[in-house]
Amino acid sequence: MGDRITSVRLGHYAVPLAHAVSDAKVATGRQRPLTQIDVLTCEIGTDDGLTGLGFSYTTRAGCRAQFAHAKEIADNLLGEDPSDIGRLYERLLWAGASVGRSGAATQAIASADTALWDVKARRAGLPLAKLMGAHRDAVRVYNTSGGYLQAPIEEVKERAARSLAGGIGGIKIKVGQPDMKEDLRRLAAVREHIGEDTPLMVDANQQWDRPSALRFGRAVEELGLVWIEEPLDAYDAEGHAQLAAALDTPIATGEMLAGVPDLVRLIDLRAVGFLQPDVPRVGGVTPYLKVAALADHAHLQVAPHFVMEIHVHLAAAYPRDSWVEHIEWLSPLFEERLEIDGGRMRVPDRPGLGLTLSERRHEWLLDDARFGTAE
């Protein structure tokens, strides 16, 4: 008989940001400034003494729903072989089938699925990237957290320079304000400050209609951007396809899509140059790998969204050299830090994800639940 799952422990944490941040959704009145990240953690223990860690997250709302769903289905893992990840994924899906296969339901499963992959890699004594079959030991990295709209342009420029001096390879800034001229002014200032050879991206956070996005794209062609991110509503696959066909600058999107079929539609329509799946949002490592295989078949670049702590492994295992997004907001939740040098983020050499929860986590704990021997 193989190893068996003996315990499942869930936690809901609210990790505060050092400073509130605002993107175009705030500038257009659709959301309030972001002040914290809510995180759902899942720790899975086994007979063999292994413990795997996975997590999901939300911004502003939804983590209580994830936590509640995870509590309802977690005991389906007890007594099962943790190596049977595909079968257990299906088991958890069917346990909550009445609420569907996307959104909060699968994002709750994502924490357990990622923990199971962590167990498997720890058992092998390998980093997750190596277990999957790494193509490289380090991946390209760009910074987003310094480019939000609440910051004056001089601060954005200063933080961009600091990021580059610290080994970051590219800079992304937020656009999508009601006044497009202000976006263009800020963008030109950053391009001049960091130089024409530094990779530069922009992110409009879904705030344009199709004509506005086209006008912006044509206005910035000469700046040599790596991509224009989320120019349209996340679910407007046809609009993104039209935009991608009309512009030389690649389109990037996909981070908000919470189900495999929606991401596959972007691939099928050739709507992106850079696909941006998010492991917690799409439902875990298992569905992410399905999307990544299809993206590679379509010869697309992949730039997974946020959670660099997970995505550094998946980007390293993708055949095409990927970008990983550097946002340090979750760093206080973990003891370890990722190494960055020469424009690249190194894959940790520790087994699994290479993460352990920090002692400080208790400051931010809102709720927890234990099943099996963890009770």
LUMSE-558445 format. One record per residue (C-alpha): residue number from 1; x, y, z. Coordinates in steps of 0.001 Angstrom, whole numbers, plus 500000, padded with zeros to 6 digits. Example, Ala and Ser with C-alpha at 12.3 -4.5 7.8 and 13.67 -1.06 7.14 Angstrom:
@k 1&X 512300&Y 495500&Z 507800
@k 2&X 513670&Y 498940&Z 507140
% end
This chain:
@k 1&X 500000&Y 500000&Z 500000
@k 2&X 501279&Y 503481&Z 499104
@k 3&X 501318&Y 506603&Z 501172
@k 4&X 498016&Y 507983&Z 502443
@k 5&X 496724&Y 511466&Z 503291
@k 6&X 496210&Y 511710&Z 507019
@k 7&X 495490&Y 515400&Z 507540
@k 8&X 494320&Y 518562&Z 505820
@k 9&X 494686&Y 521992&Z 507374
@k 10&X 493132&Y 525132&Z 505887
@k 11&X 493876&Y 528756&Z 506734
@k 12&X 492383&Y 532081&Z 505685
@k 13&X 494833&Y 534971&Z 506004
@k 14&X 494522&Y 538681&Z 505253
@k 15&X 498008&Y 539911&Z 504330
@k 16&X 498182&Y 543737&Z 504443
@k 17&X 499961&Y 545749&Z 501784
@k 18&X 502561&Y 548276&Z 502877
@k 19&X 500680&Y 550942&Z 500889
@k 20&X 497275&Y 550954&Z 499198
@k 21&X 497546&Y 550674&Z 495410
@k 22&X 495256&Y 551804&Z 492590
@k 23&X 494998&Y 550710&Z 488986
@k 24&X 492634&Y 551809&Z 486217
@k 25&X 489657&Y 550035&Z 487824
@k 26&X 490020&Y 552468&Z 490725
@k 27&X 490621&Y 555468&Z 488458
@k 28&X 487380&Y 554710&Z 486588
@k 29&X 485400&Y 554222&Z 489824
@k 30&X 484813&Y 550483&Z 489470
@k 31&X 486798&Y 549430&Z 492536
@k 32&X 488340&Y 550812&Z 495700
@k 33&X 492120&Y 550909&Z 496281
@k 34&X 493640&Y 547558&Z 497174
@k 35&X 494856&Y 547322&Z 500792
@k 36&X 495335&Y 543576&Z 501404
@k 37&X 495536&Y 540169&Z 499765
@k 38&X 493359&Y 537390&Z 501186
@k 39&X 495000&Y 533974&Z 500997
@k 40&X 493587&Y 530462&Z 501378
@k 41&X 496308&Y 528003&Z 502413
@k 42&X 496117&Y 524214&Z 502364
@k 43&X 498595&Y 521976&Z 504159
@k 44&X 498323&Y 518265&Z 503386
@k 45&X 500036&Y 515715&Z 505672
@k 46&X 500716&Y 512068&Z 504831
@k 47&X 501550&Y 508767&Z 506540
@k 48&X 505127&Y 509043&Z 505301
@k 49&X 505622&Y 512266&Z 507226
@k 50&X 505438&Y 514581&Z 504213
@k 51&X 503637&Y 517922&Z 504289
@k 52&X 502665&Y 519771&Z 501129
@k 53&X 501711&Y 523444&Z 500978
@k 54&X 499413&Y 525066&Z 498441
@k 55&X 497502&Y 528322&Z 498325
@k 56&X 494940&Y 530387&Z 496481
@k 57&X 494102&Y 534072&Z 496894
@k 58&X 491605&Y 536830&Z 496201
@k 59&X 491711&Y 540610&Z 496027
@k 60&X 488927&Y 542581&Z 497732
@k 61&X 486322&Y 539787&Z 497996
@k 62&X 485818&Y 536044&Z 497611
@k 63&X 488268&Y 534312&Z 499935
@k 64&X 485607&Y 533560&Z 502543
@k 65&X 483690&Y 531728&Z 499822
@k 66&X 486827&Y 529803&Z 498849
@k 67&X 487488&Y 528903&Z 502466
@k 68&X 483896&Y 527764&Z 503017
@k 69&X 483959&Y 525566&Z 499920
@k 70&X 487340&Y 524097&Z 500828
@k 71&X 486000&Y 523167&Z 504275
@k 72&X 483063&Y 521325&Z 502720
@k 73&X 485170&Y 519149&Z 500409
@k 74&X 488501&Y 518717&Z 502261
@k 75&X 487617&Y 515429&Z 503980
@k 76&X 487340&Y 513776&Z 500548
@k 77&X 491145&Y 513718&Z 500539
@k 78&X 491581&Y 511759&Z 503772
@k 79&X 492854&Y 508211&Z 503305
@k 80&X 493692&Y 508794&Z 499633
@k 81&X 497044&Y 508311&Z 497891
@k 82&X 498497&Y 511827&Z 497471
@k 83&X 500266&Y 510802&Z 494269
@k 84&X 496933&Y 510290&Z 492474
@k 85&X 496642&Y 513997&Z 491733
@k 86&X 494499&Y 513742&Z 488622
@k 87&X 492018&Y 511388&Z 490250
@k 88&X 491825&Y 513529&Z 493384
@k 89&X 491220&Y 516638&Z 491330
@k 90&X 488210&Y 514948&Z 489745
@k 91&X 487049&Y 513768&Z 493164
@k 92&X 487083&Y 517303&Z 494539
@k 93&X 485332&Y 518648&Z 491443
@k 94&X 482527&Y 516118&Z 491811
@k 95&X 482258&Y 516785&Z 495534
@k 96&X 481214&Y 520342&Z 494683
@k 97&X 479713&Y 519731&Z 491250
@k 98&X 476533&Y 521671&Z 491956
@k 99&X 478439&Y 524978&Z 492107
@k 100&X 480256&Y 524445&Z 488826
@k 101&X 483794&Y 524124&Z 487515
@k 102&X 485111&Y 527650&Z 487691
@k 103&X 485339&Y 530629&Z 490030
@k 104&X 485436&Y 530247&Z 493800
@k 105&X 484759&Y 526498&Z 493641
@k 106&X 487827&Y 525590&Z 491584
@k 107&X 489924&Y 528315&Z 493196
@k 108&X 489305&Y 526529&Z 496495
@k 109&X 490455&Y 523282&Z 494879
@k 110&X 493557&Y 525085&Z 493580
@k 111&X 495031&Y 525292&Z 497076
@k 112&X 494690&Y 521531&Z 497610
@k 113&X 495844&Y 520646&Z 494093
@k 114&X 498978&Y 522757&Z 494478
@k 115&X 499654&Y 521167&Z 497879
@k 116&X 499447&Y 517706&Z 496288
@k 117&X 502009&Y 518700&Z 493651
@k 118&X 504189&Y 520050&Z 496457
@k 119&X 503944&Y 516680&Z 498264
@k 120&X 504895&Y 514814&Z 495091
@k 121&X 507959&Y 516976&Z 494458
@k 122&X 509031&Y 516802&Z 498104
@k 123&X 508789&Y 513003&Z 497969
@k 124&X 511119&Y 513038&Z 494958
@k 125&X 513470&Y 515486&Z 496670
@k 126&X 513142&Y 517851&Z 493688
@k 127&X 511987&Y 521424&Z 493108
@k 128&X 508586&Y 521355&Z 491430
@k 129&X 510096&Y 522667&Z 488184
@k 130&X 512558&Y 519760&Z 488087
@k 131&X 509811&Y 517241&Z 488798
@k 132&X 507862&Y 518573&Z 485817
@k 133&X 510913&Y 518658&Z 483563
@k 134&X 512558&Y 522071&Z 483679
@k 135&X 513819&Y 523784&Z 480555
@k 136&X 515854&Y 526319&Z 482504
@k 137&X 517000&Y 527159&Z 486035
@k 138&X 515955&Y 530814&Z 485914
@k 139&X 513208&Y 532770&Z 484165
@k 140&X 512819&Y 536324&Z 482939
@k 141&X 511261&Y 538604&Z 485542
@k 142&X 509550&Y 541993&Z 485372
@k 143&X 508259&Y 544241&Z 488143
@k 144&X 504665&Y 545480&Z 488414
@k 145&X 504291&Y 546703&Z 491996
@k 146&X 506192&Y 549946&Z 491367
@k 147&X 504009&Y 551090&Z 488483
@k 148&X 500561&Y 551658&Z 489993
@k 149&X 498526&Y 554759&Z 489246
@k 150&X 498348&Y 556235&Z 492752
@k 151&X 502112&Y 556891&Z 492557
@k 152&X 503341&Y 560181&Z 491043
@k 153&X 505377&Y 559646&Z 487896
@k 154&X 508631&Y 560609&Z 489628
@k 155&X 508045&Y 557835&Z 492160
@k 156&X 507282&Y 555363&Z 489376
@k 157&X 510533&Y 556286&Z 487638
@k 158&X 512516&Y 555990&Z 490877
@k 159&X 511066&Y 552589&Z 491699
@k 160&X 511684&Y 551361&Z 488151
@k 161&X 515332&Y 552345&Z 488390
@k 162&X 515599&Y 550657&Z 491792
@k 163&X 514050&Y 547460&Z 490445
@k 164&X 516440&Y 547336&Z 487506
@k 165&X 519413&Y 547984&Z 489774
@k 166&X 518234&Y 545059&Z 491942
@k 167&X 518359&Y 542609&Z 489038
@k 168&X 514807&Y 542864&Z 487640
@k 169&X 514716&Y 542451&Z 483857
@k 170&X 511669&Y 544494&Z 482826
@k 171&X 509174&Y 547098&Z 484028
@k 172&X 505380&Y 547188&Z 483743
@k 173&X 503286&Y 550258&Z 484482
@k 174&X 499542&Y 550730&Z 484786
@k 175&X 497515&Y 552657&Z 482209
@k 176&X 493790&Y 552874&Z 481396
@k 177&X 492932&Y 556184&Z 483048
@k 178&X 489952&Y 558220&Z 481804
@k 179&X 492410&Y 560636&Z 480156
@k 180&X 494496&Y 558623&Z 477688
@k 181&X 496833&Y 561584&Z 477212
@k 182&X 497901&Y 561188&Z 480843
@k 183&X 498658&Y 557507&Z 480229
@k 184&X 500779&Y 558401&Z 477224
@k 185&X 502615&Y 561114&Z 479151
@k 186&X 503497&Y 558758&Z 482013
@k 187&X 504504&Y 556004&Z 479634
@k 188&X 506797&Y 558272&Z 477609
@k 189&X 508444&Y 559505&Z 480810
@k 190&X 509180&Y 555952&Z 481978
@k 191&X 510482&Y 554895&Z 478572
@k 192&X 512859&Y 557858&Z 478501
@k 193&X 513979&Y 557163&Z 482069
@k 194&X 514779&Y 553440&Z 481681
@k 195&X 516058&Y 553610&Z 478112
@k 196&X 514810&Y 552187&Z 474848
@k 197&X 516441&Y 548775&Z 475336
@k 198&X 514806&Y 547908&Z 478688
@k 199&X 511748&Y 545660&Z 478312
@k 200&X 508619&Y 547712&Z 479089
@k 201&X 505002&Y 546539&Z 479382
@k 202&X 501703&Y 548303&Z 480106
@k 203&X 498506&Y 547052&Z 481751
@k 204&X 495108&Y 548701&Z 481205
@k 205&X 493163&Y 546356&Z 483521
@k 206&X 490256&Y 545937&Z 481061
@k 207&X 489278&Y 549608&Z 480998
@k 208&X 489089&Y 550401&Z 477251
@k 209&X 486514&Y 549733&Z 474595
@k 210&X 487695&Y 548386&Z 471238
@k 211&X 488224&Y 551759&Z 469468
@k 212&X 490109&Y 553241&Z 472447
@k 213&X 492381&Y 550213&Z 472714
@k 214&X 493175&Y 550419&Z 469024
@k 215&X 493979&Y 554134&Z 469267
@k 216&X 496301&Y 553536&Z 472218
@k 217&X 498004&Y 550612&Z 470508
@k 218&X 498715&Y 552632&Z 467399
@k 219&X 499971&Y 555581&Z 469472
@k 220&X 502599&Y 553478&Z 471276
@k 221&X 503902&Y 551277&Z 468466
@k 222&X 507168&Y 553229&Z 468294
@k 223&X 507905&Y 552625&Z 471992
@k 224&X 508683&Y 548943&Z 471397
@k 225&X 506537&Y 547591&Z 474229
@k 226&X 506811&Y 543904&Z 475079
@k 227&X 503017&Y 543773&Z 475341
@k 228&X 499782&Y 545664&Z 476006
@k 229&X 497969&Y 543843&Z 478809
@k 230&X 494214&Y 543552&Z 479324
@k 231&X 493235&Y 546333&Z 476934
@k 232&X 489627&Y 545031&Z 476803
@k 233&X 487144&Y 543191&Z 478975
@k 234&X 488729&Y 539876&Z 479961
@k 235&X 485932&Y 537881&Z 478301
@k 236&X 486034&Y 539749&Z 474978
@k 237&X 488039&Y 537099&Z 473157
@k 238&X 486903&Y 538286&Z 469713
@k 239&X 487884&Y 541876&Z 470482
@k 240&X 491333&Y 540824&Z 471633
@k 241&X 491732&Y 538770&Z 468451
@k 242&X 490846&Y 541789&Z 466298
@k 243&X 493270&Y 543960&Z 468252
@k 244&X 496052&Y 541394&Z 468009
@k 245&X 495609&Y 541248&Z 464237
@k 246&X 495665&Y 545049&Z 463890
@k 247&X 498738&Y 545866&Z 466004
@k 248&X 502425&Y 545012&Z 465893
@k 249&X 502654&Y 545136&Z 469699
@k 250&X 501609&Y 541780&Z 471203
@k 251&X 498480&Y 541533&Z 473336
@k 252&X 498592&Y 539869&Z 476768
@k 253&X 495568&Y 538717&Z 478753
@k 254&X 494022&Y 535751&Z 480560
@k 255&X 494721&Y 536442&Z 484233
@k 256&X 491067&Y 537024&Z 485158
@k 257&X 489750&Y 533892&Z 483472
@k 258&X 488770&Y 531293&Z 486043
@k 259&X 488214&Y 528289&Z 483812
@k 260&X 490169&Y 526325&Z 481225
@k 261&X 487594&Y 526759&Z 478400
@k 262&X 487867&Y 530568&Z 478488
@k 263&X 491645&Y 530436&Z 478193
@k 264&X 491420&Y 527866&Z 475395
@k 265&X 489153&Y 530266&Z 473502
@k 266&X 491883&Y 532927&Z 473575
@k 267&X 494305&Y 530351&Z 472169
@k 268&X 491946&Y 529146&Z 469465
@k 269&X 491188&Y 532679&Z 468279
@k 270&X 494885&Y 533680&Z 468320
@k 271&X 493791&Y 536570&Z 470520
@k 272&X 497082&Y 536919&Z 472431
@k 273&X 500803&Y 536908&Z 471905
@k 274&X 501325&Y 536308&Z 475637
@k 275&X 498842&Y 534136&Z 477525
@k 276&X 498586&Y 534983&Z 481231
@k 277&X 497015&Y 532092&Z 483155
@k 278&X 497010&Y 532205&Z 486947
@k 279&X 497362&Y 528909&Z 488856
@k 280&X 495048&Y 529827&Z 491771
@k 281&X 492445&Y 531421&Z 489510
@k 282&X 492323&Y 528685&Z 486892
@k 283&X 491940&Y 525998&Z 489558
@k 284&X 495443&Y 524729&Z 490347
@k 285&X 498562&Y 523297&Z 488768
@k 286&X 496654&Y 520445&Z 487120
@k 287&X 494394&Y 522587&Z 484888
@k 288&X 497205&Y 525106&Z 484352
@k 289&X 499304&Y 522386&Z 482730
@k 290&X 496475&Y 521603&Z 480309
@k 291&X 496335&Y 525241&Z 479249
@k 292&X 500124&Y 525515&Z 478976
@k 293&X 500330&Y 522468&Z 476686
@k 294&X 497760&Y 523990&Z 474329
@k 295&X 499517&Y 527382&Z 474418
@k 296&X 502820&Y 525775&Z 473483
@k 297&X 501134&Y 523854&Z 470646
@k 298&X 499900&Y 527227&Z 469349
@k 299&X 503461&Y 528677&Z 469593
@k 300&X 502417&Y 531254&Z 472197
@k 301&X 504475&Y 532908&Z 474879
@k 302&X 503226&Y 532461&Z 478452
@k 303&X 503552&Y 535067&Z 481201
@k 304&X 501674&Y 533744&Z 484258
@k 305&X 499992&Y 536315&Z 486458
@k 306&X 501075&Y 537205&Z 490033
@k 307&X 502002&Y 534464&Z 492644
@k 308&X 505626&Y 534326&Z 491532
@k 309&X 506223&Y 531800&Z 494309
@k 310&X 504331&Y 529179&Z 492255
@k 311&X 504784&Y 530501&Z 488743
@k 312&X 508592&Y 530538&Z 488785
@k 313&X 508401&Y 526729&Z 488687
@k 314&X 505799&Y 526525&Z 485932
@k 315&X 507527&Y 529123&Z 483788
@k 316&X 510796&Y 527203&Z 484097
@k 317&X 509015&Y 524054&Z 482904
@k 318&X 507445&Y 525751&Z 479861
@k 319&X 509339&Y 525112&Z 476592
@k 320&X 509399&Y 528789&Z 475581
@k 321&X 511302&Y 531300&Z 477701
@k 322&X 508605&Y 532943&Z 479836
@k 323&X 508194&Y 536054&Z 481937
@k 324&X 507260&Y 535904&Z 485628
@k 325&X 505676&Y 538858&Z 487391
@k 326&X 507505&Y 540235&Z 490423
@k 327&X 505006&Y 541458&Z 493027
@k 328&X 506263&Y 541043&Z 496585
@k 329&X 502878&Y 541318&Z 498339
@k 330&X 502772&Y 537699&Z 499524
@k 331&X 506404&Y 537570&Z 500628
@k 332&X 505602&Y 538210&Z 504342
@k 333&X 503564&Y 534989&Z 504403
@k 334&X 506641&Y 532838&Z 503672
@k 335&X 510016&Y 532351&Z 505323
@k 336&X 511938&Y 532048&Z 502058
@k 337&X 512809&Y 534682&Z 499444
@k 338&X 513263&Y 534221&Z 495707
@k 339&X 516646&Y 535090&Z 494212
@k 340&X 516810&Y 537597&Z 491342
@k 341&X 519891&Y 538488&Z 489319
@k 342&X 520719&Y 539538&Z 485787
@k 343&X 517104&Y 540067&Z 484799
@k 344&X 516031&Y 536576&Z 485857
@k 345&X 514419&Y 534863&Z 488843
@k 346&X 516096&Y 531653&Z 489927
@k 347&X 514127&Y 528479&Z 490539
@k 348&X 514577&Y 527561&Z 494227
@k 349&X 516708&Y 524474&Z 494745
@k 350&X 514595&Y 523360&Z 497711
@k 351&X 512140&Y 520451&Z 497252
@k 352&X 508592&Y 521195&Z 496113
@k 353&X 507648&Y 524843&Z 495905
@k 354&X 510430&Y 525511&Z 498384
@k 355&X 508102&Y 527394&Z 500724
@k 356&X 507219&Y 527300&Z 504404
@k 357&X 504705&Y 529544&Z 506119
@k 358&X 506272&Y 532293&Z 508207
@k 359&X 505914&Y 532609&Z 511957
@k 360&X 504324&Y 536000&Z 511372
@k 361&X 501334&Y 534428&Z 509607
@k 362&X 499432&Y 534222&Z 512913
@k 363&X 499122&Y 538019&Z 512865
@k 364&X 496939&Y 537789&Z 509769
@k 365&X 494929&Y 534624&Z 510443
@k 366&X 491166&Y 535126&Z 510108
@k 367&X 490001&Y 531500&Z 510225
@k 368&X 491280&Y 527939&Z 510074
@k 369&X 489994&Y 524365&Z 509896
@k 370&X 491623&Y 520963&Z 510463
@k 371&X 490660&Y 517507&Z 509250
@k 372&X 492040&Y 514070&Z 510077
@k 373&X 494975&Y 513898&Z 512456
@k 374&X 495391&Y 517671&Z 512101
@k 375&X 492184&Y 518152&Z 514084
% end
